Amino acid sequence: MAVKSAQALKVDGLSFGYEKERPVVNDLSFAVEAGERVGIIGPNGAGKSTLLLLLNGILKPWQGTIEVLGLRSCEQNQEQIKQRIGLVFQNPEDQLFCPTVFEDVAFGPINFGLSREEVKIRVTQALDEVGMTGFEERSTLNLSFGEKKLTAIATILSMKPQIVLLDEPTGNLDAIHRRKIIQWVAQNGRTCLITSHDLDMIYDTCERTVVLNRGRIVADGPTRRILQDRPLLEQNDLELPLRFQYH
């Protein structure tokens, strides 16, 4: 696991909305240490996915600042930010658009201007990390949903980001692929922010959990404490993880 020695992310006074006067993210401030895995939970509409889009630079905040590994997120730094932080979307089909798995995973490194040899090395490493070795020439159209999820993760890993953002990584997965993704998250050693309604997955992978509701942080602390706090979870339209519901 990566040594936690410096801030990977710092957010200060972040606000954003899709409509005027209706913030979806409202004055958020928090920091994430290098190597830390942080779960972000909350009801639908809490601002979880929007927060990831802001951190990745896809959306521009109304106000507030974001620092990624000490680099302030702004237009002039956007290319450097993209190389440091990668976002895996909830729907893998939003990320897969090439004829084959190899081409999808190679797309980012090619656009970085890397040599053909380096691109091949990165694709091989990324697919190996997510257990998709041997799928290089497969059409993404013929993959199962779980295989598409793993390929989407590989498209980000091939760009060697130091921070990975995962939006509902286990959503709609069968048990086998859910377990594969949980194992990868728990073992990969990178700084990770993970939004999810799968609270058992958050419990298994994240040492820290942030609860969002109506665009604000309502709780932030150790995962084991947050996810056993029934009143807190119920106040925010969440349920205890299944492992605690019948104890």
N, C-alpha and C positions, 0 to 999 in steps of 0.2 A: 504494500500500500504506500501511496505517496506520503511524504512527510509533510505535516501541516505546519508551515513555518511562515507563511505570508498570506496576505489577502489576495484571493483570486478575483473576487467581485466586490464592489462597493457601490451601493445605491443610496442616494440622498435626495429626499423630497420629491420622489418620482410621481408624476400625475399624467394621466392620458385618458381620453375618451373618444368614441367614434362619433358622438354627437355633441354639439356645443352645450356647455353647462351640465353635461351628464358624464362625470368621470367614471371610468371602469376600473382604473388604478388610481388610488387617491392618497397622495403624500406618503409613499412608501419609503422607508429607510431601513437598510439592513446590510450586513457584510457576510461574505462566505470565505472561509479559509481555504487555502490550497489543499487539495486532496479530500475535502469534506464532501459528503453526500447528504444533500438536503432534500427532504420531501416537502412538497407544497400541496396542501390539501384544502378543500373547501367545497361548498355547494356549487351547483351549476351557476354560471354567471358571476362567480366571485372575482374573476380577473386573472385566473391562473394562466391560461394560454396566452392572454394578452401580455402578461408580464414576461413570458419567455420570448415573445416576438419583439418586445422592447429591448430585452437584454441582448438579443441577437442583432439588433439594428434594423430589422425589417420595418418596425414602426418607430416613429420619432415622438418623443415625449412632449407634452405641453410645457412641462417644467420639470426641473430636477436634473440630476446628473447621474451617469453610470460610468464607473471605471472598471476596465477589464484588464487584470494583471498590471495595474498601474497606469494603463493607457486610457485617457478619457474618450468616451464614445462620442464622436462627432464626424461630420462629413469628411474632413481631411484624413481622419484615422480609420475610415471604414474598411479599407482593404486589409489593414493590419488586424483589425478586430475580427474580420471574417476568418483569418487564419488561426486565431486563438480560441474561438468559441464556435461550436457547431450545434445546430438544432435539428433534432429528429422529430418530424411532425407526427401527429396522432394517426393520420391516414398515410400509410406508406406510398400509396399511389400518387400522392402529391409530390413525391421525391423521385419516383422511378419513371423515366420517360424514354430510355434508350432501348434498342432492340434486345440487348443481352445484359446479363448480370455484370459481366466484365466491363462493358461500356458504361453502365451506370456508375459503378464504383470508381472507374477511371476518370469520370467526367471532371471532378474537382481538381485532382492533380494535374490533368492536362491543361486546365484553365489557369493553373498556377505557373504554367510554362516549364514544367519538369520534363526531363528527358524520357524517352520511351522506356528505357531500362528502369529508371526510378519509378515511373508510373506502374510498371509491372510488379516491382517489388512491393509497392504500397498496396496495390490491389490484392496481391497474394497474402500479405500480412493482415489486412483488414478482414478478408473473408475467412482466414484461418482463425482469427480472434473470435468471430461469432459462429464458428462451426459450419461455414458454408463453402469450404474447400471442395472443388469438384463441380460447382455450379456455374463456373465462369461462362460457359457457352450456352447456358439455359436461357430461354426467353423469359423475361420477367412476367409476361402475360400468363405463363403456365405454372407459376409458382403458387403455392398455398399462401393464405394470408399471413401465417406465421413466418414462412420463408421470406415473404416480402418485407415484413418487419425487420428481420435480421439483415436483409440486404440493405434496407434504408439506413440502419445503424452503420453498416460497413461503408456506405457512401460518405458518411461523416468521418469515420475513423481513418479513411484513406487520406484525409486532409490533415491528419495528426493535430487535432485541436487539443489544447490543454484543459478546456472546459467543455462539457457535453450537457446540453439541455434536452430532456426527454419529456415529450407531451403524451401522457397516457400510454406508456410503452407496452403495457400488458392488456390494453383494452381489446376485447373481442377475440382473444387468443384461446386456442385449445390448451389443455393442461401441459402438454409436452413443451410447446413453444413458450408458454408463460414461464415455466421453470427454467428454460434455457436463458431467457432474458434476465430473470432474477439472478441466476448464477453469474451472468456476464456483468451485470451492474455491481454486484457484491464484490467481484474480483478484479475489476478493471483498473482501479487505482487512480483514475482521473477525478478532478472536481466534477461533481454531477448535481444538477438541479432537476428534480423529477416531479411533475404534476401527475396526480393519479387519484382515482376513486377506489383503487385496489389497496386498501389500507394494510392488508396482510403483506403485500409486496413492499410497501413503504416500511413496515416494521422489520422486514427481513433485510433491507438494503440500506436504510438511512439512519445515521446516528442522531440526526436533528430533524425536526419537523416544524414547519411554519403553517399556521392556519390562517387562510384568507377568507374574508367575507365582505361583500360590497366594496371590494377594492382596497380594504385596509387589513393590516396585520392585527389579528385578535389574540394570537398566542404564538410563542416561539420558544422552543425548548427541546430537551432530550426526547427522542421519539418514544421511548418506553414510557415516559411520564405522560406525554400528550395523548398517546393512543390508548391509554387506560383510564383517561379522564372522561367518564361517561357524561356528566353534566356539560362539560365543554363541548364535546362532540355533538350532543343532542341540540345544544343551543345554536349550533352551526349546521344543522340538517345533515349530520353525519352519524354513522353507526360505529360501534366498537368493531375492531377487526374480528373476524369469525372465531379466532382462537380464544377470545375472551367473552363471547356472547353467552356461553353456556356454563360459565364458572360462577 
